[in-house]
Amino acid sequence: MSDTVLCPCGSTKLYAECCELFHLSRRKPQTAEELMRSRYSAYALQRIHYIVSTTVPAQQGLLNVEDIAAWSRETEWLGLEILKNIPKIGRNHAQVAFIARFKENGSAQEHQELSAFVKIEECWYFIDPTVPLPTMKQPCICGSGKKFKACCGQFFV
């Protein structure tokens, strides 16, 4: 199937030549935008393990995997539009603004977000704002050794 189906991420490539490479751990996303696109595809294809594993490791245990799986399964995914890619906001941070279009309970909806990403040991991770974040004076979730406010926290003020 993946040899003939376009990738849900909107790249116009075949899934087998695009996000499937990430989902099957054959490649790692080299940019935050690649990670954003592959995460959208993971939602569309119910690859929940990928969604969890590409979230900042310190947050993975805080994710409600059952809710993520249910939302992924019960939603019709209509497309992803990248509005803006800010590939380097610092040494290890990037942001991607996007609109995810989907149909939930028969109603077409859009989710617009400016997502934050951090690179840890050459791997990009999504910083999930829907789970509890550290206070500004606590150590950062990325393990940088800095306080949260001086590192990843600057994207959630």
TORPA-790756 format. One record per residue (C-alpha): residue number from 1; residue in one letter; x, y, z. Coordinates in steps of 0.2 Angstrom, whole numbers. Layout:
// residues N
REC  pos  code     c1     c2     c3
REC  NUM     a      X      Y      Z
...
END
This chain:
// residues 157
REC  pos  code     c1     c2     c3
REC    1     m      0      0      0
REC    2     s     13     13      5
REC    3     d     22     10    -12
REC    4     t      7     19    -21
REC    5     v     -1     30     -8
REC    6     l      4     49     -6
REC    7     c     11     53     11
REC    8     p     -2     61     22
REC    9     c     10     75     27
REC   10     g      7     84     11
REC   11     s     24     83      3
REC   12     t     18     76    -13
REC   13     k     30     61    -11
REC   14     l     24     43     -9
REC   15     y     22     38      9
REC   16     a     36     24      6
REC   17     e     48     38      1
REC   18     c     43     50     14
REC   19     c     37     48     32
REC   20     e     37     29     32
REC   21     l     56     30     33
REC   22     f     54     39     49
REC   23     h     40     29     56
REC   24     l     50     13     53
REC   25     s     66     20     60
REC   26     r     75     19     44
REC   27     r     79     38     45
REC   28     k     78     51     58
REC   29     p     71     68     54
REC   30     q     85     80     50
REC   31     t     74     96     53
REC   32     a     60    101     64
REC   33     e     49    103     49
REC   34     e     52     85     44
REC   35     l     48     79     62
REC   36     m     32     90     61
REC   37     r     26     82     45
REC   38     s     30     64     51
REC   39     r     21     67     67
REC   40     y      5     73     57
REC   41     s      7     57     46
REC   42     a      8     47     62
REC   43     y     -8     54     68
REC   44     a    -16     50     51
REC   45     l    -10     32     51
REC   46     q    -12     29     70
REC   47     r      7     26     73
REC   48     i      5     31     91
REC   49     h     22     24     96
REC   50     y     30     36     84
REC   51     i     21     51     92
REC   52     v     26     46    109
REC   53     s     44     43    104
REC   54     t     46     59     96
REC   55     t     40     69    110
REC   56     v     54     76    122
REC   57     p     59     61    132
REC   58     a     55     70    149
REC   59     q     37     72    143
REC   60     q     34     55    136
REC   61     g     28     47    152
REC   62     l     15     62    154
REC   63     l      6     58    138
REC   64     n    -11     50    138
REC   65     v     -7     37    125
REC   66     e    -25     30    126
REC   67     d    -32     47    122
REC   68     i    -20     50    108
REC   69     a    -24     33    100
REC   70     a    -43     36    101
REC   71     w    -41     54     93
REC   72     s    -30     47     80
REC   73     r    -42     33     76
REC   74     e    -58     43     77
REC   75     t    -52     57     66
REC   76     e    -52     59     48
REC   77     w    -36     68     43
REC   78     l    -39     80     29
REC   79     g    -22     88     27
REC   80     l     -7     98     34
REC   81     e     -2    116     29
REC   82     i     15    122     34
REC   83     l     13    141     37
REC   84     k     31    145     43
REC   85     n     47    136     47
REC   86     i     59    144     58
REC   87     p     73    131     57
REC   88     k     86    139     69
REC   89     i     80    150     84
REC   90     g     95    145     94
REC   91     r    108    132     94
REC   92     n     96    118     97
REC   93     h     78    125     94
REC   94     a     66    127     80
REC   95     q     48    132     77
REC   96     v     35    127     64
REC   97     a     19    135     62
REC   98     f      5    124     54
REC   99     i    -13    121     51
REC  100     a    -19    103     53
REC  101     r    -36    100     45
REC  102     f    -47     86     50
REC  103     k    -65     80     52
REC  104     e    -71     75     70
REC  105     n    -88     69     73
REC  106     g    -93     74     55
REC  107     s    -87     92     57
REC  108     a    -72     99     48
REC  109     q    -60    108     59
REC  110     e    -43    116     59
REC  111     h    -30    116     72
REC  112     q    -17    130     70
REC  113     e     -1    130     81
REC  114     l     16    137     82
REC  115     s     25    121     88
REC  116     a     42    121     97
REC  117     f     56    108     94
REC  118     v     72    104    103
REC  119     k     87     95     96
REC  120     i     94     83    109
REC  121     e    109     72    104
REC  122     e    106     75     86
REC  123     c     88     70     87
REC  124     w     73     82     85
REC  125     y     59     81     98
REC  126     f     42     90     99
REC  127     i     39    100    115
REC  128     d     22     96    120
REC  129     p     13    111    128
REC  130     t     -3    100    133
REC  131     v      6     91    147
REC  132     p     13    100    162
REC  133     l     29    110    159
REC  134     p     42    114    173
REC  135     t     41    130    182
REC  136     m     52    143    174
REC  137     k     65    141    188
REC  138     q     66    122    187
REC  139     p     79    112    176
REC  140     c     74    112    157
REC  141     i     65     96    150
REC  142     c     78     95    137
REC  143     g     92     91    149
REC  144     s    103    106    144
REC  145     g    107    110    162
REC  146     k     99    127    160
REC  147     k     84    133    169
REC  148     f     68    130    159
REC  149     k     65    149    157
REC  150     a     82    151    149
REC  151     c     80    137    137
REC  152     c     64    128    130
REC  153     g     53    139    142
REC  154     q     56    154    131
REC  155     f     44    147    118
REC  156     f     29    146    131
REC  157     v     28    163    138
END
